[in-house]
Every structure is written in C-alpha cells, then in structure tokens.
Amino acid sequence: MAEETATHATTQAPKEGGFPPFDTTTFPSQLFWLGVTFAFLFTVLWRVAGPKINAAITNRRGAINGAIAQANKARADAEAAQAKYEIALTKARTRANALAEETRQKLNAEIAKAKTAADAQAHDAMATADARIASTRENAKAAVTVAARDAAIAIVERLTGDKVSAEDAARAMGN
C-alpha cells in the first residue's frame, strides 16, 4: 500500500510550469461552468438589465425628441416675432418718412410765407425809402436852387453893384 500511495502521490502532484486553464484534463468542467455562467448572465441581462437599458434609451429618446420639438416651436415663434418686428419697423419707417415729408412741406410753406412777407415788407421799406429820397432830393434841389439864386444875386450885386430881384435871378438861371 505504501507503493500505491507513492504512485498516487506522483500522479496527483501538480505539474510545474503550466497555466492551469490550459490543462486539458479540466476542459470539460471549465466548459460546463462557462455555459452555466453565460446562461446566468444572459438571463440576468435579458430579464433585468435589458428592460432597464431599453427604458432609459426610450426615455432619453423621448426627452431628445421633446426638446427638438420645443426648439422647433421656439424657432417658429422667434421667426414669427422677427417677421412682426420687421413689419412694425417698416410701418414705423414709413410713418416717420411721411411725418418728415409733412413737416418739410409745412416748413417750406412757412418759409415761403415768411419770404413773401419779408419781400412785401422790404418792398414797402424800399418804397418808403425811395419816397424819402425823392423828397430829400427835391428839398436839396430847392435848397441848391435857392442857394444858387442867392449866390447869383450876391455875385451880380458885387460885380455890378446893381440889386437884382429874386424873380429876375430865377428867370436868368432857367427856373
């Protein structure tokens, strides 16, 4: 029996230098436990993790689609607001241009009216000034005639010693 234990001990001793999973004597048990583990993990993933992952993907897809729809609605609202803004801006510009043109016409009318009034006032002032000038000219002419007549009388009296009347002197001067 001692011989038997020695033989048994030599057959049971581990081989040195080999990798245990590559031991061909253990392949059937390794394949069995690989199948059992794979079946267990497959069942767990299929029954537990799969529905959770599918629910998460579905929820996320729904949230993304909702966000995209909301963004599209916001874009449409923004484009509508932009169109309304452009219309209001165009109306405001048109109104401002109309008001500016109306104001320009009013100012031009007031300027024309003021110019007409100023021209009339200037014409009246010119007529008054012309009348004053004519009056002053006539007065000056009369004063020069009187001065010339008096000078002629004085010259004749001094040169000849005769006294000439104012009427004779005026006739002699041609007036």
C-alpha positions as CSV (number, residue, x, y, z in Angstrom):
1,M,0.0,0.0,0.0
2,A,2.8,2.3,0.5
3,E,3.6,1.7,-3.0
4,E,0.2,2.7,-4.0
5,T,0.3,5.9,-2.1
6,A,3.5,6.8,-3.7
7,T,2.2,6.2,-7.1
8,H,-1.0,8.0,-6.4
9,A,1.0,10.9,-5.0
10,T,3.1,11.2,-8.1
11,T,0.0,11.2,-10.4
12,Q,-1.7,13.8,-8.2
13,A,1.2,16.2,-8.0
14,P,0.8,19.3,-9.9
15,K,2.8,19.8,-13.0
16,E,5.2,22.6,-12.8
17,G,5.4,25.5,-15.2
18,G,1.9,25.1,-16.8
19,F,-1.0,27.5,-16.9
20,P,-4.0,25.9,-15.1
21,P,-6.7,26.9,-17.5
22,F,-4.8,25.3,-20.3
23,D,-4.8,21.9,-18.5
24,T,-6.7,19.6,-20.9
25,T,-8.0,17.4,-18.1
26,T,-10.1,20.3,-16.7
27,F,-11.6,21.4,-20.1
28,P,-15.0,19.7,-19.6
29,S,-15.6,21.3,-16.2
30,Q,-14.4,24.6,-17.5
31,L,-16.8,24.4,-20.4
32,F,-19.7,23.4,-18.2
33,W,-19.2,26.3,-15.8
34,L,-18.7,28.7,-18.8
35,G,-22.1,27.6,-20.1
36,V,-23.7,28.0,-16.7
37,T,-22.2,31.4,-16.1
38,F,-23.1,32.6,-19.6
39,A,-26.7,31.4,-19.3
40,F,-27.0,33.1,-15.9
41,L,-25.5,36.4,-17.1
42,F,-27.6,36.2,-20.3
43,T,-30.8,35.7,-18.3
44,V,-29.9,38.5,-15.9
45,L,-29.2,40.9,-18.7
46,W,-32.2,39.8,-20.7
47,R,-34.7,39.9,-17.8
48,V,-33.3,42.7,-15.6
49,A,-30.7,44.9,-17.2
50,G,-32.2,44.8,-20.8
51,P,-35.6,46.3,-19.9
52,K,-33.9,49.0,-17.7
53,I,-31.5,49.9,-20.5
54,N,-34.4,49.9,-23.0
55,A,-36.5,52.1,-20.8
56,A,-33.5,54.5,-20.3
57,I,-32.9,54.7,-24.0
58,T,-36.7,55.2,-24.7
59,N,-36.9,57.9,-22.0
60,R,-33.8,59.6,-23.4
61,R,-35.1,59.4,-27.0
62,G,-38.4,60.9,-25.8
63,A,-36.7,63.7,-24.0
64,I,-34.5,64.4,-27.0
65,N,-37.5,64.4,-29.4
66,G,-39.4,66.6,-27.0
67,A,-36.5,69.1,-26.8
68,I,-36.2,69.1,-30.6
69,A,-39.9,69.8,-30.9
70,Q,-39.7,72.5,-28.3
71,A,-36.7,74.1,-30.1
72,N,-38.5,73.9,-33.4
73,K,-41.6,75.6,-31.8
74,A,-39.3,78.3,-30.3
75,R,-37.6,78.8,-33.6
76,A,-41.0,79.2,-35.3
77,D,-42.1,81.7,-32.6
78,A,-38.9,83.6,-33.0
79,E,-39.3,83.8,-36.8
80,A,-42.9,84.9,-36.4
81,A,-41.7,87.6,-33.8
82,Q,-39.0,88.6,-36.3
83,A,-41.5,89.0,-39.1
84,K,-43.8,91.0,-36.9
85,Y,-40.8,93.2,-35.8
86,E,-39.8,93.7,-39.5
87,I,-43.4,94.7,-40.4
88,A,-43.7,97.1,-37.4
89,L,-40.3,98.6,-38.3
90,T,-41.3,99.1,-41.9
91,K,-44.5,100.7,-40.8
92,A,-42.6,103.0,-38.4
93,R,-40.2,104.0,-41.1
94,T,-43.0,104.7,-43.5
95,R,-44.8,106.8,-40.9
96,A,-41.6,108.6,-39.9
97,N,-40.9,109.4,-43.6
98,A,-44.4,110.6,-44.0
99,L,-44.2,112.8,-40.9
100,A,-40.8,114.1,-42.1
101,E,-42.2,114.9,-45.5
102,E,-45.3,116.6,-44.0
103,T,-43.0,118.6,-41.7
104,R,-40.8,119.5,-44.6
105,Q,-43.8,120.7,-46.6
106,K,-45.1,122.8,-43.6
107,L,-41.7,124.3,-43.1
108,N,-41.3,125.1,-46.8
109,A,-44.8,126.7,-46.8
110,E,-43.9,128.7,-43.7
111,I,-40.6,129.7,-45.3
112,A,-42.4,130.8,-48.5
113,K,-44.9,132.7,-46.4
114,A,-42.2,134.4,-44.4
115,K,-40.2,135.1,-47.5
116,T,-43.3,136.7,-49.1
117,A,-44.0,138.7,-46.0
118,A,-40.3,139.8,-45.9
119,D,-40.4,140.7,-49.6
120,A,-43.5,142.7,-49.1
121,Q,-42.0,144.4,-46.0
122,A,-38.8,145.1,-47.9
123,H,-40.8,146.4,-50.9
124,D,-42.7,148.7,-48.6
125,A,-39.5,149.8,-46.9
126,M,-37.9,150.4,-50.3
127,A,-40.9,152.4,-51.4
128,T,-40.8,154.5,-48.2
129,A,-37.1,155.0,-48.6
130,D,-37.5,155.9,-52.3
131,A,-40.2,158.4,-51.3
132,R,-37.9,159.9,-48.6
133,I,-35.0,160.0,-51.0
134,A,-37.2,161.7,-53.6
135,S,-38.4,164.2,-51.0
136,T,-34.9,164.8,-49.8
137,R,-33.7,165.2,-53.4
138,E,-36.5,167.7,-54.1
139,N,-35.7,169.6,-50.9
140,A,-32.0,169.5,-51.7
141,K,-32.7,170.7,-55.3
142,A,-34.8,173.5,-54.0
143,A,-32.2,174.4,-51.4
144,V,-29.5,174.3,-54.1
145,T,-31.6,176.5,-56.4
146,V,-32.3,179.0,-53.6
147,A,-28.5,179.0,-52.7
148,A,-27.6,179.4,-56.4
149,R,-30.1,182.2,-56.8
150,D,-28.9,183.9,-53.7
151,A,-25.3,183.4,-54.8
152,A,-26.1,184.8,-58.3
153,I,-27.8,187.8,-56.7
154,A,-24.8,188.4,-54.5
155,I,-22.3,188.0,-57.4
156,V,-24.2,190.3,-59.6
157,E,-24.5,192.9,-56.9
158,R,-20.9,192.7,-56.0
159,L,-19.7,192.7,-59.6
160,T,-22.1,195.3,-61.0
161,G,-23.4,197.0,-57.9
162,D,-27.0,196.6,-59.1
163,K,-29.5,194.8,-57.0
164,V,-31.3,192.0,-58.8
165,S,-34.6,190.7,-57.7
166,A,-35.1,187.1,-56.7
167,E,-37.6,186.5,-59.6
168,D,-35.1,188.0,-62.2
169,A,-32.3,185.8,-60.9
170,A,-34.5,182.7,-61.0
171,R,-35.6,183.5,-64.6
172,A,-32.0,184.1,-65.6
173,M,-31.0,180.6,-64.2
174,G,-33.7,179.0,-66.2
175,N,-36.2,178.1,-63.5
